[in-house]
């Protein structure tokens, strides 16, 4: 029995060291393009689970009062950049609620919301669409960025615009001829001036930008829906083959899942590079909203934000006070932040980033039932 405990002890040390090493590699995922090292994006994707495992080992070694606890602590603190993107003080203040509830009208505050509406649950009568509009009205949202605005013959784009008629300025771009896109939309209480649709090669996903005249200044807004992961569809295919107990087909399905993930990592990285240049060219303070389909550990997040190593010059024109965008959750959020409802609430993939001269005062993500995502809401001073 003593030999078994000794073996377990040494195995625990080995596992702690390997786990800490892999987790530290994940800290560099944001600076590594998917094409240069195929494995690192997968480590970055698994970082939430890796960090939880390191936390468990840190507690285990603390209870046993062994120095190996420092391996887990080094891995945790080495990923502090990621942790600060999902946890902010006060830790036990729910991120689904605002810090302070606003009255019927609060002057001097601009409220921006982004929401992947998942085609309004594919409803034909528009109940979800109208419900979302009512909820946004209750939040006093001034600018709405919507992704996956699904339409049907019975509930078309005119019906969607009518549901959001309380926002008099709208930009709902049409897809170029011969190209199918996942629809984006912007609804605003303030005038929309210049505007442009951004399409990507070999992808139904897209982005847009528009200039909005808010009191005292003009801002450039980016609404993004970057390359869809398609994890759910491929995962179902893998589960189906495992259920059939067909080993060869299951292996093929697993390889298809991995290859599909890597291909989408690569596509999102290219889309992020395009956005980075467009943001750098903005003559105005910038808001970057939307569904990035990427964690805060990713190359995509760090590239768009402008804090990837090598981005020394950053965003100079619209960002006069700094060389990178700020994450609204890091500047004014609280509690634990996730935006995707599945995968045990471990994934934060929807964001509002802002130029430093735009002062965020609150950032939260209401738990609504209209989509597989939660909306993200940021309030800032005018």
C-alpha positions in Angstrom: 0.0 0.0 0.0 2.9 2.3 0.8 4.3 1.7 -2.7 1.0 2.6 -4.2 0.8 5.9 -2.3 4.4 6.7 -3.3 3.6 6.0 -7.0 0.4 8.1 -6.8 2.5 10.9 -5.2 5.1 10.9 -8.0 2.4 10.7 -10.7 0.6 13.7 -9.1 3.9 15.7 -9.3 4.4 14.7 -12.9 0.8 15.5 -13.9 1.0 18.9 -12.1 4.2 19.8 -14.0 2.9 18.8 -17.4 -0.4 20.5 -16.8 1.3 23.7 -15.6 3.6 23.6 -18.7 0.8 23.2 -21.2 -1.2 25.9 -19.4 1.8 28.3 -19.7 2.0 27.6 -23.4 -1.7 28.7 -23.6 -0.6 32.2 -22.4 1.1 32.7 -25.7 -1.8 31.6 -27.9 -2.8 35.3 -28.4 0.6 36.1 -30.0 0.8 33.0 -32.3 -0.9 32.9 -35.7 -2.8 29.6 -36.3 -0.8 29.0 -39.5 2.5 29.1 -37.7 1.8 26.5 -35.0 -1.2 24.3 -35.4 -1.4 23.1 -31.7 -1.3 26.4 -29.8 -4.8 27.6 -30.9 -6.3 24.4 -29.5 -4.4 24.9 -26.2 -5.8 28.5 -26.1 -9.3 27.1 -26.7 -8.9 24.7 -23.8 -7.5 27.3 -21.5 -10.6 27.6 -19.3 -10.5 23.9 -18.5 -6.7 23.9 -18.0 -7.0 26.8 -15.6 -9.7 25.0 -13.5 -7.5 21.9 -13.4 -4.5 24.0 -12.2 -6.7 25.5 -9.5 -7.7 22.1 -8.4 -4.1 21.0 -8.1 -3.2 24.2 -6.3 -5.8 23.4 -3.7 -4.7 19.8 -3.5 -1.0 20.7 -2.9 -2.0 23.4 -0.4 -3.9 20.9 1.6 -1.0 18.5 1.5 1.4 21.5 2.3 3.8 20.7 -0.5 6.0 23.0 -2.6 4.5 21.7 -5.8 1.7 24.1 -5.3 4.0 26.7 -6.9 3.9 25.0 -10.2 0.1 25.4 -10.4 0.3 29.0 -9.1 2.9 29.9 -11.7 0.6 28.6 -14.4 -2.4 30.5 -13.0 -0.5 33.8 -12.6 1.1 33.3 -16.0 -2.4 33.5 -17.5 -3.5 36.5 -15.4 -4.2 38.4 -18.7 -6.9 35.8 -19.6 -8.3 35.5 -16.0 -8.8 39.3 -15.9 -10.9 39.0 -19.1 -13.4 36.7 -17.4 -13.2 37.8 -13.7 -13.4 41.3 -12.3 -14.0 42.6 -8.8 -16.4 42.5 -7.0 -16.2 38.8 -7.9 -19.6 37.8 -6.5 -21.5 40.6 -8.2 -23.4 38.9 -11.0 -22.2 39.9 -14.5 -25.7 39.5 -15.8 -26.9 42.6 -13.9 -25.8 46.3 -14.2 -24.0 47.9 -11.3 -26.7 50.5 -11.1 -30.1 50.4 -12.6 -31.0 53.5 -14.7 -34.2 55.5 -14.5 -36.5 56.2 -17.5 -33.9 58.6 -18.9 -30.3 59.2 -17.8 -28.6 62.1 -19.5 -24.9 61.9 -20.3 -24.9 58.1 -20.7 -24.6 56.1 -24.0 -25.7 52.5 -23.9 -24.3 50.1 -26.6 -25.5 46.5 -26.9 -24.4 43.6 -29.1 -26.3 40.4 -29.5 -26.0 37.3 -31.7 -29.7 36.6 -32.0 -29.3 33.2 -33.6 -31.9 34.0 -36.4 -34.5 34.9 -33.8 -34.8 31.2 -32.9 -35.9 30.6 -36.5 -39.4 31.8 -35.7 -41.8 32.8 -38.4 -44.0 35.1 -36.4 -41.2 37.3 -34.9 -42.0 36.8 -31.2 -38.3 36.6 -30.2 -37.5 39.6 -32.4 -40.2 41.7 -30.7 -39.2 40.4 -27.3 -35.6 41.4 -27.9 -36.7 44.9 -29.0 -38.7 45.3 -25.8 -35.8 44.2 -23.6 -33.4 46.5 -25.3 -35.9 49.4 -24.9 -36.0 48.5 -21.1 -32.2 48.7 -21.0 -32.3 52.1 -22.7 -30.0 50.9 -25.4 -29.0 53.7 -27.8 -27.0 51.6 -30.3 -27.7 47.9 -31.1 -25.4 45.6 -33.0 -27.1 42.4 -34.1 -25.6 39.3 -35.6 -27.3 36.4 -37.4 -30.4 38.4 -38.1 -32.3 35.5 -39.7 -35.3 36.4 -41.9 -38.0 34.3 -43.6 -40.7 34.9 -46.2 -43.3 35.5 -43.4 -41.0 37.7 -41.2 -38.7 39.6 -43.6 -36.2 42.4 -43.1 -38.9 45.0 -43.2 -40.6 43.2 -40.3 -37.3 43.2 -38.3 -36.8 47.0 -38.9 -40.5 47.6 -37.9 -39.8 45.7 -34.6 -36.9 48.0 -33.9 -38.6 51.2 -35.0 -37.8 53.0 -31.8 -34.3 53.3 -33.2 -34.9 55.6 -36.1 -31.5 55.1 -37.8 -30.8 51.7 -39.2 -28.1 50.0 -41.3 -29.0 46.6 -42.5 -26.6 45.9 -45.5 -27.6 43.6 -48.3 -25.3 40.8 -49.4 -23.4 41.4 -52.7 -24.9 39.7 -55.7 -24.1 36.0 -55.8 -22.9 35.8 -52.2 -24.8 34.4 -49.2 -24.1 36.2 -45.8 -25.1 35.8 -42.2 -27.1 39.0 -41.8 -25.8 41.9 -39.6 -27.8 45.0 -38.5 -27.2 48.2 -36.6 -30.0 50.2 -35.0 -29.3 53.6 -33.5 -31.0 56.5 -31.8 -28.3 58.8 -33.3 -27.7 59.6 -37.0 -25.7 57.1 -39.0 -23.4 58.7 -41.6 -20.8 56.8 -43.6 -21.2 53.1 -43.7 -19.7 50.0 -45.3 -20.1 46.2 -45.4 -17.0 44.1 -45.0 -17.0 40.6 -46.6 -14.5 37.8 -46.3 -13.3 35.3 -48.9 -14.8 31.8 -48.6 -17.0 32.7 -45.7 -20.7 33.6 -45.0 -19.5 35.6 -42.0 -19.0 39.4 -42.4 -18.5 42.7 -40.6 -19.5 46.3 -41.1 -18.6 49.7 -40.0 -20.5 52.9 -39.7 -19.9 56.4 -38.4 -22.5 57.6 -35.8 -22.9 61.2 -34.6 -23.4 61.0 -30.9 -23.7 64.3 -28.8 -20.3 66.0 -28.9 -18.4 63.7 -31.3 -18.5 61.1 -34.1 -17.6 57.5 -33.4 -16.8 54.7 -35.7 -18.7 51.5 -34.9 -17.6 48.0 -36.0 -20.2 45.2 -35.9 -18.6 41.8 -36.4 -19.6 38.2 -36.8 -16.3 36.3 -37.4 -15.9 32.8 -38.8 -18.5 30.4 -37.2 -16.9 27.5 -35.4 -19.4 24.8 -36.5 -18.4 22.8 -33.4 -21.9 21.9 -32.5 -22.6 20.3 -35.9 -19.4 18.4 -36.1 -19.8 17.3 -32.5 -23.2 15.8 -33.2 -21.7 13.9 -36.2 -19.0 12.5 -33.9 -21.5 11.5 -31.2 -23.7 9.8 -33.8 -20.7 7.6 -35.0 -19.7 6.8 -31.4 -23.3 5.7 -30.7 -23.1 3.4 -33.7 -19.8 2.0 -32.3 -18.2 2.4 -35.7 -14.6 3.1 -34.8 -13.3 4.0 -38.2 -16.2 6.5 -38.9 -15.8 7.9 -35.4 -12.1 8.5 -36.1 -12.9 10.2 -39.4 -15.5 12.4 -37.6 -13.0 13.3 -34.9 -10.4 14.2 -37.6 -13.0 16.2 -39.4 -13.8 18.1 -36.2 -10.1 18.9 -35.6 -9.4 19.9 -39.2 -12.6 22.0 -39.2 -11.6 23.8 -36.0 -8.1 24.6 -37.4 -9.5 25.8 -40.7 -11.8 28.2 -38.8 -9.0 29.3 -36.6 -7.1 30.2 -39.7 -10.1 32.0 -41.3 -10.8 34.0 -38.2 -7.1 35.0 -37.9 -7.3 36.4 -41.5 -10.5 38.3 -40.7 -8.9 39.8 -37.6 -5.9 41.0 -39.6 -8.3 42.8 -42.0 -10.2 44.4 -39.1 -7.0 45.4 -37.4 -6.0 47.5 -40.5 -9.5 49.0 -40.8 -9.6 50.0 -37.1 -6.1 51.5 -37.5 -7.4 53.7 -40.4 -10.4 55.0 -38.4 -10.3 58.8 -38.0 -12.7 58.6 -35.0 -12.8 57.0 -31.6 -13.8 53.4 -32.1 -16.2 50.8 -30.8 -15.7 47.2 -31.9 -18.7 45.0 -31.1 -19.9 41.5 -31.9 -19.4 37.8 -31.9 -15.7 37.0 -32.4 -16.2 33.3 -31.9 -12.9 33.4 -30.1 -11.8 33.4 -26.4 -9.8 36.2 -24.8 -6.8 33.8 -25.1 -7.0 33.9 -28.9 -4.9 35.4 -31.7 -8.2 37.0 -32.9 -8.9 38.8 -29.7 -5.4 40.2 -29.2 -5.1 41.2 -32.8 -8.3 43.2 -32.9 -7.6 44.7 -29.5 -4.1 45.7 -30.7 -2.1 44.4 -27.8 -0.5 41.5 -29.6 3.3 41.6 -29.4 4.7 43.5 -32.3 1.8 46.0 -32.3 3.9 48.8 -31.0 2.4 51.5 -33.2 -1.2 50.3 -32.8 -4.2 52.4 -33.6 -3.0 56.0 -34.0 -5.6 58.0 -35.8 -8.8 57.4 -33.9 -7.1 56.3 -30.7 -5.2 59.4 -29.6 -4.5 58.4 -26.1 -3.1 55.0 -26.6 -2.0 52.3 -29.0 -4.7 49.7 -28.4 -8.4 49.3 -27.7 -9.7 48.5 -24.2 -12.0 45.6 -23.2 -15.1 47.1 -21.7 -15.3 44.2 -19.2 -11.8 45.0 -17.9 -12.6 48.7 -17.6 -16.0 48.5 -16.0 -17.2 44.9 -15.6 -17.8 42.8 -12.5 -18.2 39.2 -11.5 -17.7 36.2 -13.9 -18.3 36.9 -17.6 -19.4 34.3 -20.2 -21.5 34.9 -23.2 -22.1 31.5 -24.8 -24.8 29.4 -23.0 -23.4 26.0 -23.7 -20.1 24.2 -22.8 -20.7 24.8 -19.0 -20.7 28.6 -19.3 -16.9 28.5 -19.9 -16.8 30.6 -23.1 -16.7 34.3 -23.5 -16.8 35.0 -27.2 -18.9 38.2 -27.6 -17.3 41.6 -26.8 -17.5 45.4 -26.8 -14.0 46.9 -27.2 -13.5 50.7 -27.1 -10.9 53.4 -27.7 -9.4 54.8 -24.4 -11.0 58.2 -24.8 -14.5 56.5 -24.6 -15.0 56.1 -20.9 -16.9 52.9 -20.0 -19.0 53.0 -16.8 -20.7 49.6 -16.8 -20.5 46.3 -18.6 -22.8 43.4 -18.2 -24.4 40.4 -20.0 -28.1 39.7 -19.3 -29.2 36.1 -19.3 -31.9 36.0 -21.9 -33.5 32.9 -23.5 -33.8 34.2 -27.1 -30.5 32.7 -28.4 -27.6 30.4 -27.6 -25.7 33.6 -26.8 -26.2 36.2 -24.2 -26.2 39.9 -25.2 -23.4 42.2 -24.0 -24.2 45.7 -22.9 -21.8 48.6 -22.2 -22.6 52.0 -20.9 -20.2 54.9 -21.3 -20.0 58.6 -20.6 -20.9 61.0 -23.4 
